[in-house]
Amino acid sequence: MYTGRSKAAEPVAEFESAPADPKPGTQRQRRGLRWWQNLLIGLLALVLIVGGTAFGLVQYYDSQVERQPLIDQPAAPVDWGDGPLDLLLFGADSSSDSPDVDGRKLDTIMVIHLNRALDRATVVSIPRASYVNVPRGGSWPGGKTTLDRAVVLGGPVMVAKTVTQLTQIELDGAMIANLDSVNKLVDAVGGVRICINTDEPLPGGGVRKKGCRNYDGGEAESFMRERKQGQGSDFDRINDQQRVVKALIEKASSAGVLANPLKLNKLLGTTADALTVDEGLDVSKFALSIRHIRPGNVEFATVPVKRADLNTPDGPAVELDPVLAPQLFDSIRNDSVTDWLKNHRSSTTK
């Protein structure tokens, strides 16, 4: 927990992502960023939904979650019931072009800020191509390079050190979310129901017929990938991903899942399989501390960017805004990020 923060600001509406690309100039990577943002929010929402409702089961699955060193441990034990709290969240995607470390491709890097009252969460994405100072470690002498290169230079711990140096935010914990398992999450809740209002053309000449139908995990994953190619498909594919995530959240929060021990047990087990947590993160205490947060109280933003086509010795990179980015980091440290984002919507959202 970072000390010296002021009282939390009033809540605002949930944000979408900012226009900055993690790797400038490629349609595939623009899709990748939004894909991860949507699915990470969905996975976070699942944790928030079941955390307080099924505390006993969460305690059991605390021992099932994979653990590994992801950050330097705080000097003092973290009091998970005392906000504000800040965590680092990595997204791992086996199909990504990001660096492979220990069998994982850490494609997305986000800071999760929980306010003092522990009833709101702000998720801030840091573009992986951000050109930043990476501290010395191993054979690396220290200096400027892209954030994703820090993964290769020293794994998640080096990324955490870089983020801490960049933001001056003291991290309380960290998690890696393996979102290749979204199809398993859909199956864990017994499938999802998705409705389409009008016939929708698909690349290759196919048509998705209007109407409602139930999808199992494999069908839901195919639904999200059907528009992978074709002009103008980016926003359509993002919309499809959002449909699946929304349906998953709605199904997971329904009485049919929360009141069904078998389905809830399977959902928690699948979520546990999708997560790797830092050695110092107590999952059961963390779940209890966030029991008052609901999906509608989760804000989303991206660090403001000055330019997304910065030429560097390491290739194209993202230049963070030298004025607005530090202001955003300050607002997180001071627990006033909700108010700051409300006044800088155009800089952090699309």
C-alpha positions as CSV (number, residue, x, y, z in Angstrom):
1,M,0.0,0.0,0.0
2,Y,1.3,3.4,-0.9
3,T,1.1,5.8,2.0
4,G,0.1,9.5,2.0
5,R,-2.9,9.2,-0.4
6,S,-5.8,11.6,-0.1
7,K,-9.5,10.7,0.1
8,A,-10.9,9.0,-3.0
9,A,-12.6,11.1,-5.6
10,E,-16.3,10.7,-6.7
11,P,-16.9,7.9,-9.2
12,V,-17.3,8.4,-12.9
13,A,-18.5,6.3,-15.8
14,E,-16.4,3.3,-17.0
15,F,-13.8,4.2,-19.6
16,E,-12.8,2.5,-22.8
17,S,-9.3,2.3,-24.2
18,A,-7.1,5.0,-25.5
19,P,-6.0,5.4,-29.1
20,A,-2.4,4.5,-28.5
21,D,-1.2,1.2,-30.1
22,P,1.1,-1.2,-28.3
23,K,3.1,-1.5,-31.5
24,P,2.5,1.3,-34.0
25,G,1.3,0.7,-37.5
26,T,-0.2,-2.8,-37.5
27,Q,-3.8,-3.6,-37.6
28,R,-3.2,-7.0,-35.9
29,Q,-1.6,-5.4,-32.9
30,R,-4.4,-2.8,-32.6
31,R,-6.8,-5.6,-32.4
32,G,-4.6,-7.4,-29.9
33,L,-4.6,-4.5,-27.4
34,R,-8.4,-4.1,-27.5
35,W,-8.8,-7.9,-27.3
36,W,-6.8,-8.1,-24.1
37,Q,-8.4,-5.0,-22.6
38,N,-11.8,-6.5,-23.1
39,L,-10.9,-10.0,-21.8
40,L,-8.9,-8.8,-18.9
41,I,-11.8,-6.7,-17.8
42,G,-14.0,-9.7,-18.1
43,L,-11.7,-11.9,-16.0
44,L,-11.4,-9.1,-13.4
45,A,-15.2,-8.9,-13.3
46,L,-15.4,-12.6,-12.7
47,V,-13.0,-12.3,-9.8
48,L,-15.0,-9.4,-8.4
49,I,-18.3,-11.2,-8.8
50,V,-17.3,-14.4,-7.0
51,G,-14.8,-13.0,-4.6
52,G,-17.2,-12.0,-1.8
53,T,-20.0,-14.3,-2.7
54,A,-18.0,-17.5,-2.5
55,F,-15.3,-16.6,0.0
56,G,-15.1,-20.2,1.4
57,L,-14.4,-21.6,-2.1
58,V,-11.9,-18.8,-2.9
59,Q,-10.0,-19.8,0.3
60,Y,-9.8,-23.3,-1.1
61,Y,-8.6,-22.2,-4.6
62,D,-6.0,-19.9,-3.0
63,S,-3.8,-23.0,-2.7
64,Q,-4.6,-24.1,-6.3
65,V,-3.4,-20.8,-8.0
66,E,0.1,-21.0,-9.5
67,R,2.6,-18.7,-7.7
68,Q,6.0,-17.3,-8.8
69,P,8.0,-14.2,-8.1
70,L,6.6,-11.3,-10.1
71,I,7.6,-8.3,-8.1
72,D,10.1,-7.4,-5.4
73,Q,8.3,-8.0,-2.2
74,P,7.1,-4.9,-0.2
75,A,9.2,-4.0,2.8
76,A,6.2,-4.8,5.1
77,P,3.4,-7.3,4.7
78,V,0.4,-6.0,2.7
79,D,-2.8,-5.4,4.6
80,W,-5.3,-6.5,2.0
81,G,-8.2,-5.0,3.9
82,D,-6.7,-1.5,3.9
83,G,-6.9,0.6,0.7
84,P,-5.7,2.0,-1.5
85,L,-3.9,-0.9,-3.2
86,D,-2.0,-1.1,-6.4
87,L,-1.3,-4.3,-8.4
88,L,0.5,-5.1,-11.7
89,L,-1.5,-7.2,-14.2
90,F,0.1,-9.0,-17.1
91,G,-1.8,-10.6,-20.0
92,A,-0.4,-13.7,-21.5
93,D,-1.4,-14.7,-25.1
94,S,0.2,-17.7,-26.8
95,S,-0.7,-16.3,-30.3
96,S,1.0,-12.9,-29.6
97,D,4.2,-11.7,-31.2
98,S,5.4,-10.5,-27.9
99,P,8.6,-11.9,-26.2
100,D,8.4,-15.5,-24.9
101,V,9.5,-15.8,-21.2
102,D,9.2,-19.1,-19.3
103,G,6.8,-20.4,-21.9
104,R,4.5,-17.3,-21.7
105,K,4.1,-14.3,-24.0
106,L,3.4,-11.3,-21.8
107,D,1.4,-9.2,-24.2
108,T,-0.3,-6.7,-22.0
109,I,0.8,-4.7,-19.0
110,M,-1.7,-2.9,-16.7
111,V,-1.8,-1.3,-13.3
112,I,-4.9,-2.0,-11.2
113,H,-5.6,0.8,-8.6
114,L,-8.1,0.0,-5.8
115,N,-9.3,3.1,-4.0
116,R,-9.1,3.8,-0.3
117,A,-12.7,2.5,0.3
118,L,-12.0,-0.6,-1.8
119,D,-15.2,-0.1,-3.7
120,R,-13.8,1.1,-7.1
121,A,-11.1,-0.1,-9.4
122,T,-9.1,1.7,-12.1
123,V,-7.3,-0.3,-14.7
124,V,-4.5,1.6,-16.5
125,S,-2.9,0.1,-19.6
126,I,0.7,0.9,-20.3
127,P,1.5,0.3,-24.0
128,R,4.1,-2.4,-24.2
129,A,6.1,-0.5,-26.8
130,S,6.5,2.5,-24.5
131,Y,10.1,3.9,-24.7
132,V,11.1,4.1,-21.0
133,N,14.1,3.8,-18.7
134,V,14.7,0.2,-17.8
135,P,16.8,-0.2,-14.6
136,R,20.1,-2.1,-14.6
137,G,19.9,-5.9,-14.1
138,G,22.0,-8.9,-15.1
139,S,24.0,-8.1,-18.2
140,W,21.7,-5.0,-19.0
141,P,23.6,-1.8,-18.0
142,G,20.4,0.2,-17.7
143,G,19.0,2.7,-20.1
144,K,16.1,3.5,-22.5
145,T,14.4,0.8,-24.4
146,T,10.9,-0.5,-25.0
147,L,8.9,-1.8,-22.0
148,D,8.3,-5.2,-23.6
149,R,12.1,-5.7,-23.9
150,A,12.3,-5.5,-20.1
151,V,10.5,-8.9,-20.1
152,V,13.4,-10.4,-22.0
153,L,16.0,-8.6,-19.9
154,G,14.7,-9.8,-16.5
155,G,11.2,-11.3,-16.7
156,P,8.2,-10.0,-14.9
157,V,10.2,-8.8,-12.0
158,M,12.2,-6.5,-14.3
159,V,9.0,-5.2,-15.8
160,A,7.7,-4.5,-12.3
161,K,10.9,-2.6,-11.4
162,T,10.5,-0.6,-14.7
163,V,6.9,0.3,-14.0
164,T,7.7,1.3,-10.4
165,Q,10.5,3.5,-11.6
166,L,8.3,5.0,-14.3
167,T,5.2,5.6,-12.2
168,Q,6.7,5.9,-8.7
169,I,3.8,3.7,-7.6
170,E,4.6,1.2,-4.9
171,L,3.2,-2.2,-6.1
172,D,1.4,-4.4,-3.5
173,G,1.1,-7.5,-5.7
174,A,1.0,-8.8,-9.3
175,M,-0.9,-11.3,-11.4
176,I,-0.6,-13.0,-14.8
177,A,-3.9,-13.8,-16.6
178,N,-3.8,-16.5,-19.3
179,L,-6.6,-15.6,-21.5
180,D,-6.2,-18.5,-23.9
181,S,-8.6,-20.1,-21.5
182,V,-11.6,-17.9,-22.3
183,N,-13.4,-20.9,-23.9
184,K,-13.0,-22.9,-20.7
185,L,-14.5,-20.0,-18.7
186,V,-17.5,-20.1,-21.0
187,D,-17.9,-23.8,-20.6
188,A,-17.5,-23.4,-16.8
189,V,-20.7,-21.3,-16.6
190,G,-22.6,-23.7,-18.9
191,G,-22.3,-21.6,-22.1
192,V,-23.5,-18.1,-22.9
193,R,-26.4,-16.7,-24.8
194,I,-25.7,-14.1,-27.5
195,C,-28.3,-12.2,-29.5
196,I,-27.8,-10.5,-32.9
197,N,-30.3,-7.9,-34.0
198,T,-29.6,-8.0,-37.7
199,D,-27.9,-10.2,-40.3
200,E,-24.2,-9.5,-40.3
201,P,-21.9,-10.2,-43.3
202,L,-18.6,-12.0,-42.5
203,P,-15.3,-12.0,-44.4
204,G,-15.4,-14.6,-47.2
205,G,-19.0,-14.1,-48.0
206,G,-20.7,-15.8,-45.1
207,V,-23.6,-14.3,-43.1
208,R,-24.3,-14.4,-39.4
209,K,-28.0,-14.7,-39.1
210,K,-29.9,-12.5,-36.6
211,G,-31.5,-14.0,-33.5
212,C,-30.4,-15.5,-30.2
213,R,-28.6,-18.7,-29.6
214,N,-26.5,-20.5,-27.0
215,Y,-22.7,-20.9,-27.5
216,D,-20.4,-23.3,-25.8
217,G,-16.7,-22.4,-25.2
218,G,-15.4,-23.5,-28.6
219,E,-18.3,-21.8,-30.4
220,A,-17.8,-18.6,-28.4
221,E,-14.1,-18.5,-29.3
222,S,-14.9,-19.0,-33.0
223,F,-17.5,-16.2,-32.7
224,M,-14.7,-13.9,-31.6
225,R,-12.3,-14.9,-34.3
226,E,-14.7,-15.0,-37.3
227,R,-13.8,-11.5,-38.4
228,K,-10.0,-12.0,-38.1
229,Q,-9.5,-10.9,-41.7
230,G,-11.3,-8.5,-44.0
231,Q,-11.3,-4.7,-44.5
232,G,-13.1,-2.8,-41.7
233,S,-13.2,-5.8,-39.5
234,D,-11.3,-4.3,-36.5
235,F,-14.2,-2.6,-34.8
236,D,-16.6,-5.4,-35.7
237,R,-14.3,-8.0,-34.1
238,I,-13.9,-5.8,-31.0
239,N,-17.7,-5.7,-30.8
240,D,-17.9,-9.5,-31.1
241,Q,-15.3,-9.8,-28.3
242,Q,-17.3,-7.4,-26.1
243,R,-20.5,-9.4,-26.8
244,V,-18.9,-12.6,-25.5
245,V,-17.3,-10.9,-22.5
246,K,-20.6,-9.2,-21.5
247,A,-22.5,-12.5,-21.9
248,L,-19.9,-14.3,-19.8
249,I,-20.1,-11.7,-17.0
250,E,-23.9,-11.7,-17.0
251,K,-24.0,-15.5,-16.9
252,A,-21.3,-15.7,-14.2
253,S,-23.2,-13.2,-12.0
254,S,-26.5,-15.0,-12.5
255,A,-28.3,-16.9,-9.7
256,G,-28.0,-20.0,-11.9
257,V,-24.2,-20.0,-11.4
258,L,-23.7,-18.4,-8.0
259,A,-26.4,-20.6,-6.5
260,N,-25.2,-23.7,-8.2
261,P,-22.3,-25.3,-6.2
262,L,-21.1,-27.4,-9.2
263,K,-21.0,-24.5,-11.7
264,L,-19.5,-22.1,-9.2
265,N,-16.9,-24.6,-8.2
266,K,-16.0,-25.2,-11.9
267,L,-15.9,-21.4,-12.5
268,L,-13.5,-20.8,-9.6
269,G,-11.3,-23.7,-10.6
270,T,-11.1,-22.5,-14.2
271,T,-10.3,-18.9,-13.1
272,A,-7.6,-20.3,-10.7
273,D,-6.1,-22.1,-13.7
274,A,-6.1,-18.9,-15.7
275,L,-4.2,-16.9,-13.1
276,T,-0.6,-16.9,-11.8
277,V,-0.1,-14.7,-8.8
278,D,2.9,-13.2,-7.0
279,E,4.2,-15.1,-4.0
280,G,3.1,-12.4,-1.6
281,L,-0.5,-12.1,-2.9
282,D,-3.0,-13.7,-0.6
283,V,-5.9,-14.6,-3.0
284,S,-8.5,-15.2,-0.4
285,K,-7.8,-12.0,1.5
286,F,-7.6,-10.1,-1.7
287,A,-11.0,-11.5,-2.9
288,L,-12.5,-10.6,0.5
289,S,-11.1,-7.0,0.3
290,I,-12.7,-6.4,-3.2
291,R,-16.1,-7.9,-2.4
292,H,-17.8,-4.4,-2.6
293,I,-16.5,-3.7,-6.1
294,R,-18.9,-4.4,-9.0
295,P,-18.1,-4.5,-12.7
296,G,-19.8,-1.1,-13.2
297,N,-17.4,0.4,-10.7
298,V,-14.3,-0.5,-12.8
299,E,-12.8,2.3,-14.8
300,F,-10.5,1.7,-17.7
301,A,-7.9,4.0,-19.3
302,T,-4.5,4.0,-21.1
303,V,-1.5,6.1,-20.2
304,P,-1.6,9.3,-22.4
305,V,0.7,9.1,-25.4
306,K,2.5,11.9,-27.2
307,R,3.3,9.9,-30.4
308,A,3.0,6.3,-31.4
309,D,5.6,6.4,-34.2
310,L,8.8,7.3,-32.3
311,N,12.0,6.1,-34.0
312,T,14.5,4.6,-31.6
313,P,17.6,2.4,-31.9
314,D,15.3,-0.5,-30.9
315,G,12.8,0.2,-33.7
316,P,9.4,1.9,-33.6
317,A,8.2,2.8,-30.1
318,V,5.5,4.7,-28.2
319,E,6.4,8.1,-26.6
320,L,4.4,8.7,-23.4
321,D,3.1,12.2,-22.9
322,P,5.7,14.0,-20.8
323,V,3.1,16.1,-19.1
324,L,-0.1,14.1,-18.8
325,A,1.5,10.7,-18.1
326,P,3.2,11.9,-14.9
327,Q,0.0,13.7,-13.8
328,L,-1.9,10.4,-14.2
329,F,0.7,8.5,-12.2
330,D,0.5,11.2,-9.5
331,S,-3.3,10.9,-9.3
332,I,-3.0,7.1,-8.8
333,R,-0.5,7.6,-6.0
334,N,-2.8,10.3,-4.4
335,D,-5.9,8.1,-4.9
336,S,-7.5,10.9,-6.9
337,V,-7.3,9.0,-10.3
338,T,-11.1,8.9,-10.8
339,D,-11.3,12.7,-10.6
340,W,-8.3,13.1,-12.9
341,L,-9.7,10.8,-15.5
342,K,-13.0,12.6,-15.4
343,N,-11.2,15.9,-16.3
344,H,-8.9,14.3,-19.0
345,R,-11.3,11.9,-20.8
346,S,-10.1,12.9,-24.3
347,S,-6.5,12.2,-23.4
348,T,-7.1,8.7,-22.0
349,T,-10.1,7.3,-23.9
350,K,-11.2,6.7,-27.5
